[in-house]
Amino acid sequence: MLVSTNWLQQYIDVKDKDKLQLAEDITKTGIEVEQVMDPVLQSDKLVVGYVEACDQHPNADKLNVCQVNVGETDLAQIICGANNVAKGQYVIVAKPGARLPGGLKIKKAKLRGEVSEGMICSLNELGVDDKFLTEADKEGIFVIEEPVEVGQLAAPLLNLDDTIIEFDLTPNRADCLSMLGMAYETAAIYDQKVQLPEPQVTKAEEASSNHISVQLDNQQANPFYGAWILKDIEVKQSPQWLKNRLMSAGIRPINNVVDVTNYVLLEYGQPLHAFDYQRFGSKEVVTRLANEGETIKTLDGEERTLQTDHLVITNGKEAHAIAGVMGGEKSEVQDDTTMILLEAASFDPASIRKASKDHGIRSEASVRYEKGLDQTRVRDAATRAAQLLQEVAGATVLGDMVEQGSLEVEPQHITFSRPEMEMRIGASISMEEMYQIFNRLGFEAKNQDELITVTIPPRRGDVLRKEDMVEEIARIYGYDRIPYTLPTGEMHPGGLSKRQKALRKAHDYLQSTGLNEAITYSLTTEKNAYKFVSPEVKNMEANAVPLAMPMTDLHSHLRLSAVPELLQSVRYNVARNQYNIALYEIGPIYPQTKGEGTQPEEKLRTTGAITGLWINHPWQAQKQPVDFFILKGIVEGLLSHFAVPEVAYEQAELDGMHPGRTAIVKSGERVIGYLGQLHPTTQKDYDLSETYVYDLDLEAILELSDQEERYEKITKYPAISQDLAFVVNDNVTASELEKVIQEAGQPHLQSILVFDVYDGEHMEAGKKSVAFNLVFQNSERTLKDEEIEEARKSIVEQVEKVYEAELRG
């Protein structure tokens, strides 16, 4: 919310207040100031001038020699190159010594042999933003249309001396979305009375009811609707004071009729709308919910399809506005408009929010309706608009406003005791001071049987309960006046939670292996959302959640796997000649498992991708490209780091993955992810060479993890190593052999390591040799040769028995 301090001065005296201090005082009461914008231009060398004469420059075709009255004894001669300068104009003159925005200093100079004593200015040169300028304003000097006093300072005339304060309002403070709301707030701070507008309208004997009737088909969505007919309208540019007010609030002036409705919106916080009565095409206003598939072309030129829960303003047949959101193009006020239908209404906030969200329209009107309005101001706002339209557009107001519905509001009452407030606030506040606070806030209060009952005015829809009253008293009393105390009771030092420690541990491990952390979008395309989904997620029959209003097609769905976006990061780097990439990510996926329209779950996973060279030492002539076993080693290390039990890897065929180099990862019978190489065609799609990825359920890993700290004493007794090589059928995996060896080698077998697999020319077809290094050890004593031989024999017998293996000599 942008608040002009010059405009605020209309309702409360802040002229002598330092504007930075004003912003600080408002911030202290709970409304945050985003920024304070200093005056654009404030100079006694910038004045109003009158062009007494304008002649062609004798030495330049595109220059004019102007004799300008600037309120001094002698006329000032000014050379001007604007194509719209002419005799008889009121203009803005920068006299010698003036400094314009951008640092330009005006000096007395000679142009093509003629003296120039200043500059006739355009609005752009005076620092007015381009977005507020018409095409005519951009092309030439600024000409003041109404008669003004020559020689007066120009900055106040154009509001260039105004300080603008931008407030960042919380959603509950809808009352401050208006100048009157901010006036009440400021008045409470400085204990002043608000000077409210007192609109008065001269009404014609002819009645508006002769031209219009109102019908409400859904009073819950539209509790009140008022229609007022104004005729003899002259649509033209607004006077400068009205333009100034709108521009100070960031709104572009359009014409006097639209500008008046926008002015009242900013002043009262009550949206209004003006329809061209002739183009409205009916003598009745019917407000109703839209029909399925009904369309309307709005003021922004967009054709919009309505839904059955959108409230529309109709002429009894077709929609002419989406209620509280945006008007229709068909009945827009235009240059030839002479008669308008002025709408002043109250709409259900939820209905307006739904329509605004569905159509992606966030208008000044919809923002205010969504947050809830002070219904008691609806008629006052309409009267204020009618008064201004009489002043600036010559309108004739036809009788009283035609109304349907009710604006009655049941006032809110809050009862509490003084000790109760003091205890919650933590400060001793006298009854007299408490009543002063109520008076400053404009709240009516009564005291009976040591209980205070406060009646809340309708403009403060955010004060609903006792806790709200605590805040109101505390903020006006002054948060900085509340004495500070140390907390009492048992104190607990801060620290990381168990989960936070585990996640940090995962990051530390993955980075220690040589992977670099990546953070990718949680949003992806619909097609990519279903790619590289892990089997256990697929088994959930999860859907990817679509966004209602995606910013782009590339970010339209919540992901079910981080792999697609991680591969995009790999491709981005490779395309920029970074060929050796090793990335990991720890982040959530969002499977929707309970049907369309339900909230998705959020499941934490860790994902990785590697490509290029894993080892590259040119000096030693060492190069090792990434492969399946490097990635498997990283995954094994992670699972070992978290002591996940019964880890196994099973060959699998997954979409987008190489059928012979892909495995699912299991803990016992539970699938917790997969790893492997991308399918060659997939690699080609991403413009990548051999690339390996993993995707693990980190939630499951943390759940299965045994994170209890354990200490194992280092034994002083020696370990004994044995190598065994078995010839087996080539469909037998090393992990299957390892499992049998582990069981048969107890109780002294400590570790098993596969160090060689051979299936070369000296091996029988369909066979392979798998060699293991076995380490035996006892922490209590030195093992005897007989014990080692017995264990070795048991292992050989079991492997030969289970897999018809042959011990290789």
N, C-alpha and C positions, 0 to 999 in steps of 0.2 A: 504494500500500500504506500503510494507516494503522497505525502502531505505537504502542501504549500503553506509556509508560515505566513505569507501575505494573506492567503485565503483564510487561514485559521484566525487571523486578526479580526475578521468580521464577527466572530462569535465570542472571542475571549481576548483579553488584552495580553499580548505577548511581545508587543513592539520593543519594549526595553529589555527583554530577556536575551541573554547571550544564547545564540542558537545551539552551540555545542553543549552548553549547560542544560538547555531545554531538552535536548536529546538524551543527555545523561540522566536527568530527573525522570524522564518517561521510562528509560531502561530500568531504573531502580524500582519502579512499580510493577515490573513484570512483562513489559512489552519491549521486545528487543529491537534496537535500532540497527539496521543493516548498514546504512551509510548516511552521511550528511553532505549534500551537494551545495557548494557555495554559489553565490550569485554569479551568473554568466558574465555580466558586465555592469559596472557601477562607476560612472565617470561624469564629472560636471562639464566635460568637454563634448558630451554627446547630447544634442538638443534637437528639438523640433524646428524645422525650417519651412519657409513658404517660398516657392519659386515665383519671383516677380517677373522674370524674363528668361527666355531660353532661345538662344540664337546659335546658328551654325558656326563652328570654329573656323576662322579664316584660313587656317593652314592644315586642317585635317577633316576629311569627309565624315569620319565616324565619331567625331567628338562634338560636344555642345558646350557653349559658354553660358553658364547660368548665373543670374543675379538672384541671390537667395537672402531672404530676411531671416536672421537667426536671433532676433530680439535685441539687437544692438543698434547703435545710431546709424552706422553705415551698413550697406548691403555687402555680403560676402560674395566674391566672384569664385565660382567653383567650376572646374572643367569636369564634365561627366560624359562617359561613353555609353551609358545605358540607352537602349533603343526606346524605352518607354518614358523617359523624362520629358516633361512638358510644363509650360507656363500654367500657374494656378494650382499646383500640387502642394499638399503638405507632405514633407519628407523628413527622414532622419539624417541629420548632418553630424559628422565627426569633425570637430574643429581642430586646428593645429594643436598638437600636444596630446590628443586622445590616443589611447592605446587599445586596439581592438583584440578580440580573441585570436590566439595564434601568434601574438606578439607584434603585430603590425602597428607601427607608430606613425601617426599622421603628421606631416610637416607641410609648411608652406612651400610650394614648388612652382616651377615653370614647365608647362606642357606645350610644346610646339610654339614657344614664344609668348604664350599667355599665362598670366599668374593664376594659380589655383590655391584658394585659401580654405582647404578642407576637402571632405569627400562626402558625397551623397551615397548612403549605404543601402545595400540589399539586406534582407533578413539573414541570408547565409553568412554574410560578412559580420553580422552582429552576433553570430554564434547560435542561431536557431537551427535545430536539427532538421535535416532534409526531409525526414518522414512527416513533418508537420507542414511542409510547404506545398502549395499548388504549383502547377507548371508555370503559371504566370509569375509567381513569386521567385521561382528559380531563374527565370530569364532576365529579370531586370531589377531596378531599385524597388524598395518598398514604398508604396504610396498609401498614406493614411486617408481612408475614405470619408471619415466624419470630421467636421471642423474642430480644431484643437487650438490651444494657445501657443502662439509662436514663442520660441525661446525657452519653453519649459524643458526640464530634463526628460530625455527619451527613455531611460532605463525603467522608471516606474510605469510609464505608459505601456511598455511592451512586457512588463513583468520580468525584466532582465535583472532586477535587483532582489529577486526572490531567493530565499534559502529553502531547498527541498529536503525533507527528511524521509528516508525510505524505511518503513517498518516491516519486520518479519513477523507477521501475526501467527499465533497458534490457532489451530482450527476452531477452538471454542470461542474465540473473541470476534465473532461475526459483527458485534456492535461497532467495532472499530473500522469496519469497511465503509466508513462514511466520514465526511468532514464533521458532522454533528456528533458522531460517536467519538471522534478524536477530541472534539471540543469538550465533551463531558469528561473524558479521561484527563485532559489537561486541567480543566477547572477543578477537578478533585485534588490534583496535585498541589495547585496554588490557592485553593480555597476561594475560588471565584464563581460568579454566576454566569451561566451560558446565555448569551443574547440570541435567542432563537428567531428565525425568520417569522414574520407575521404576514403571510400571503393574503392578499385581498383581490378578488376578481369582480369585475363589472359584468353582470350576466344579462344577456338579452332576454326579452320576453318569450321569444321562440324557444321551445323546449327540445332538448336532445332526444327525448322519448318520441318525438314526431318522426325522427329519422332512424332510430335504432332501438332494438330490444335485445335482452340478454337471456340466454338459457344455459344452465349448467347441467350437463348430463351425468357428471360424476363429481359430486360435491366433496368427496374425500380427497380427490386429486386436485380439485379447484374450489377451495372453501369460499372464495369471494372473487367477483369480477365486476369492475366498474368500467363503463364506456361513456366517454364525453365527446360530444361533437363540437368542433371549432371550425368556423368558416371564415371567408375573406382573408385567407392566409396568403402572405407574399413570401415565397421561398427565395432566400438570398443568403449572402455571406453573413455570418454572425458579427456583432460588434466586437471590437478588439478586446474588451474586458472579458467577454465570454470565451473567446478563443484562448486568451491567456490562462483562464482557469482550467480549461480542458488540457492544454499543452503541459501545464504544470503537473498534471496527474498522468501524463503519458498517453493521452487520447488525441487523435488527429481530428481537428474540426472538419465538418462536412458541409452542413448548411444550418441555418438558424433553427429549423424544426428538430432535426436530429440532435443538434448540439444542446438544445434545451433539455431533451430527455436524458442525454448523457450527463448534463450538469446536475440535474435533480438526482440521478442515480448516485453521483459522487457526493452530493450534499446530504441527502437523506438515507442513502443506502437502499433505496426502493427503485427497482427497475421499472421503467415505463416503456411503452411502445406506441409509435404513431403509424397508423395505416392511412394510406390515401383512400378517402371515403368512396370516391367515384370508382376507383379500381377495385375496391373491396367487393363491389357488385352485389350488395344485399342490404336489407334493412334489419337484419338480425345477426347477432353474434351467438354462435353455439360452440361451447367448449365440450369436447368429448375425447375419449380414447380413440386412437387411430384404428382404421380397418387394416386387416392383414394385407400387406403388399401395397398399401396406399403410398403415393409419392408426393413430394413437394420440392420445388426448386427454391433454395434458400438464398438469402441476400449475398452470399459469397459465390453464387453462380453454380453451386453443386446441386445435382439431382439426388435427392435422398429418399431411400425406401424406409418407410416407417414400420414399427412393430406395434402390436396390440396393447402394449403397456406405455406407449408414448402419448402424452396429452397434447392435443392440437387445438388451435383456435381456428374456427371455420366460419364461413358465411352461411352455414346451413347446408351447404353442398360440398365444397372443397376446402381443404386446409390452406390457411394463409399464414400460419406461423407454427413452429414447434414451441409450445408454451414454455416461457421462461428461458429458452435457449437461443433461438434466432428466428427472425421474421422471414416471411416469404418474399421472393423477388416480385411476384405479380402485383402486390399492393404496396410496393415501396414508394416512399415520398420522393417525388421528382420535381424538377424545376417548374413544371406547369401545375403542380398541386395547389389547389385553393381551399380544399376542405379535408379535414383529417378526423379520424376516429382515434382518440387518445385512450389507450388501455392502461388501467391501474388495477393490478390483481394480486391475489395471494395464491401461491401454488404449493403443493406438497413437496418438501425437500427431496424425499426419496425418488419421487417420480421425475423430478428435474435432473437429479444425479444420474439416473438410469439412462435417460435420453441423451444427456450430455456425453456420457461415457460411450454409449453405443455409436454415436455419430462423430465422436472425436472432436467435439466443439467445446472449447473452454472459454466461454464469453464472460464479459464483466457481469452480465445479468445472471447467468447460470451459477457462477461462483457464489453470488449472494443468496440466490434462492436455495442452493444446496445446503448452506449453513444455517438457514432459518432467519426469517425477517421479523422485525417489529411490526406486527399487523396494525398497530394503532397509528402508524405513520402513512398508511396507504392513501387515505383521503387527503392528508396534508400535502403529500408529495404531488398528487394530481392537481391540487389547487395551486401549488407553487409553480408547476409547469404551465398551467393555464395563465397564471399571472405573467410569467416571463414571455409566453407566446403572444400575449396582448402587447407587451412592451417591444419585443424585437421582431415580430412578424405581423403586427396589426390585426391579430385574430379577434373574431367575435365569438364569445363563449355562449353557447346555447343552453340556457337554464341550468338545471342541476344535472349531476352525473347520473346515468342510468345504472342501477346496481342490482346485483343478485348475490345471495349468500350472506354470510355473517363475518364480521371482524371482531367479535367479542372474544376477549382473552381473560381467562381466570387468573388473577394475580397469584404469584407464588409467595407463600408465607414460610418463614424459617424461624423457629423458636429455639432459644438456648439461654444459658446462664452466663454471667460474667466470669465466675471462677472457671467454668468449663472452657471458655475462650482463652483465658490467661494460661491455663494448664497446657492447652494445645499449642499456643503460640510461643509460650516460654518467656513471657514478659508481663509485668504488672501494668495494666492499662486501666485508668480510672473510668468510671461510668461517664463522666463528663466528656472525656476525650473520645470515648467510644461513640457517644452520640454525635460529636463533632465529625467523626469519620463518616457516620451514616448520612449526615447532612451534606457533606462534601460530595459523597457518591450519589446523592439524590435519592436515597432510600428512606422510606418512612418507617420509623421505629416507635414501639410502645413498650412500656415497662409495667409488668403486673406480677405481683407475688414473686419478686426477684427473678422473673423470667423476662427476657427481651424477645419481642416478636417483631421481625423486620419484614416489611412488604417490599418485594422486589419489583421494580418497574419493568414493563414488557420488553424494553430495549435491551435488558440484560438477561438474555435467554441462557447464558452460561452459568448463572447462579441458581442452583437447584436444590442444594442440600447444605447441611451444617458445615461440611468440609469446605465448600465453596465460600461460605461466610468467613471461615477462619482465614482463608487466603485474602479475601477483600480487606479485612481489618488489618492483617499483618502487612500487606503491601503499602497501604496508605499510611499506616503508623510508621513504616520504614523498616525494611529488613536490617538495615545497618544499625538500628537502635535496639534490636533484640540482643540481649546479653548472650555471649557465647559461653558454653559450658563443655567440659570434657565428658565423653560418654562414660556411663557407669556400667557395672556388671562384668561378666567374664569376657576377657579379650582373647581373640584368636589371631595369631599372626597370619599374614597372607602367604600365598604360595600356589604352585601349580597343582591342579587336580590330578588324580590318577590318570584320567584320560588324556589330559594335556601333556603329561610326562610321556605317555606312550606315543602320542603323535610326534612329539619332539624327538623321541628315540627313533621312530621310523624315518623322519627327515634326516637325522644324523647318519643313520646307516646307509640310506640310499645315496646321500651325497658322498659318503666315504668310499663308495664303490666306483665313483667317477661320473655319476649321473648329475645333471643340472636340473634344478627345479623349474618347471614351466607352470604358468597359470593361464588356462584357456577359458573361453566362454562356456558358461553352462547352457547357452542357447545355441542351437544349430538348425540345419534345414530338416524338413520332415523326412527326407530320404536318408540323410546321415544319422538321424536319431535312432534308426533301427539297424545300423551297421555295427559290426564287431561287438554285438551284445553277448555277454558271457552266458553260458548255458543255464546257470542257476537263476539268472534274471529272466531268461526266455521262458523257463519253466513256470515262472510266476504269471505268465500271460499278461505282462505289463504293457500299458500303452504309453506313448510319449505324449506329454501334455502340450497342446497347442496354446499359444498366446492369443488372447482376444484381439489385441491391437499391436502386432509386431512392428518394430521400427523398420526392419528390412526382411526380405524373404530369406536371407542367410541366417537369420536369428529368430525363427518362428516357433521352434519347439524346444522343450526342456530335454536334455540329453538322457539316454539310457546307457551310454558308454562315453568315456572321455577319449577313447582311441581316435575317432575321426578328427576331432579338433587338434589332438596332439600330432597326428600325421600332417595336418595342414601346417603346423608350426615347423615340422621337419622339412616339408617341401619348401616353405618360405626360406629357410636357411640354406638349403641345398641350391635353390635358385640363385642365391647370392654367393655362390662358390664356397660355402661352408659345408664340406662333404662329410666330416666326421662328427656326427651328432649323437648325443646320449642324453635323453630327457626323461624326467619322471614328473608325475603330478599326483598330489593327494587332494581329492575333492569329491563332492557328492554327485550322485546321479539321482534322478527323480522319477522312479517308476510309479505309474498310476495303476493300482491293482484292484480297486474296488468299483470299477466302472466309470463311464464317462461322466464328467461333472463333479467328481469327488476330488478331495485333496490328494496330491501325490505323496508318497513316502520320500524321505531323504536318506539315502544310504551312502556311507563313506567308502570310497574305493581308492586304491593306488594303481596307477597306470604308468607304463614306461614304453619308450621306443628308442631303438639304437640302429644306426646305420653307418657304413664307412669302415674306417680302420679303428680297431680297439687299441692296438699297440702300433706306434709309428716312431721308430728311432732311426732316422736316416744315417747317422754317423756309424751306428753299429750294424746297419743294413738289416734292421729288424722291422718287419711289418706283419701284423696279424689282423685280418679282417674280422668283423663281428660274425658270430655264428650262434647256433641254437644253444650250445653248451655254455657260452659266456652269459647269455641271458638266464639260462637255467641256474647257473651258479649264483647270480645275483638274487634270484627268487628264493633259491634254497637257503642262501645266507639270511635273507629277511625272515623267513619262516623259522629258521634255527635261532635267530636273534630273539624272537618272541616265544621260543620253545613251544611251537605248535606241534601237537602230537600226531603220530601216524600219518606223516605226509607221504603221498604217493603221486606219481605222474603216469597218466594213461594216454596213449596215442588217441587222437580224435580227429574228426573231419568237421571243421567249422567254416561257415560262410566267410569268404574273403581271405581264408588262411590256407597255407600250403598243406596238402593232405598228408605228406610224409614227415613234416617237420613241425607238427603242432601237438600239444598235449594239454589235457585238462589237469588241474591241480586239485587234489582231494586231501581232506583230513579225515581219516577213517573212511566212511561212506559219503561224507558231505563234500560236495563240489564247492570250492572257494575261488575258482577263477580258471584262467588258461594262459598259455604262453606259446609262442611259435613265430614262424616266418610268415610274412604276407605272401599271398598267392602271387605268382609272377604277373598275372594280368592286373591284379590290384596294384602291385608295385608300378606297373606301367601307367596305370591311371593317375597315380600320384607323382609320376616322373621321378621315381626313386630306384636306386639299385637295391641289393639285398637288404631288407629291413625286418627287424624282429621286434615284436611287441609282447607286453604282458598286461593283464587286467585282473586284479585280485580284489576280493571282498575284504576291505580293511576292517569293517565292523566284525566280520566273522573271525578274522585273525586276532583282534583284540579280545573277543569273547572266548576263543579257544586258548589264548595265550596263558602260559604259566609264568607270571611276572614276579613271583616270589624270589627274593634274593637268596641265593644259596652259596655256601662256601664248601669247597672240596679240597681237603688237605693233599698237598703234593707228596706222592710216595717216594721213598728213597730206594725202593726195590726196582730192578731193571725190567724193561719191556723186551719182549722177544718178538721178532718179525718173521713172518713166513709168507712166501709167494706161492699161489696155486693158480694154475691155468686149466680151464675146462673147455673141452670141445662139445658144443651143444648144437641143436638145430637152430638155424638162423632166426626163427620166430620166437625164440626164448629171449626175454629181456634181461638185462643186467640186474634190474631191481628185483625180478623174481628169484634169480640166483642168490642175490644178496640176502633176501629174506630167509631163504633156507639155511644159508651159511650162518646167519645171525642166531637162529634157533639152535642149530647143531653145535655151535662153537662155545656155548656157555658151560661153565660159569666164568671163564677167564678171558673170553674174547672182548676186547675193548673197542676196536675200530676196524672198518672194512673200507678199502679204497680200490676202485676199478682203475687200473693204470694202463690197460692195453686191450684192444679188440682187433682181432686179425681174421680176415676172410680172403686172403690172397690166393695166388696160384697153387701153393702147396697144400691148400685146404680142400677137402672133399666138397663137392657141390652140395649146396643146401646146409652147409655147416659153417660154424665160426668158432673162434677161440676167444674166450673172455678171461683175462688175467686179473687176479685180486691180490692186493697186499693186505695181510691180516696181522694185527698187533694184539699180543696176549700180555696180560699183566695182572698182578695181584698186589693190592695195597698193603697186605699184611706180611708178605714173605716173598722169597724168590721162588719162582716156579721151577719144577723139576722137568727134565727132558721127557720123562715118561708121561707127564700130564699134557705136555705140548703135543706129543705124538698121539696120545689118546684123542685129544680134541681134533687134531688134523685128520685122523682116521675116521672119526665120527662125521666130520664135514664131508669128506670124500664119499663115504658110503651114502649119506643122505642125498647129496647132489646127484650121484649116479643112479640112485633109486628113483628119485622124483622126476628127473629130466633125461634119464638114459644117457647121462653125460659120460665122457671119457676124460680121465686125468691126463693132461698133456705132459710128456716128459721134459 
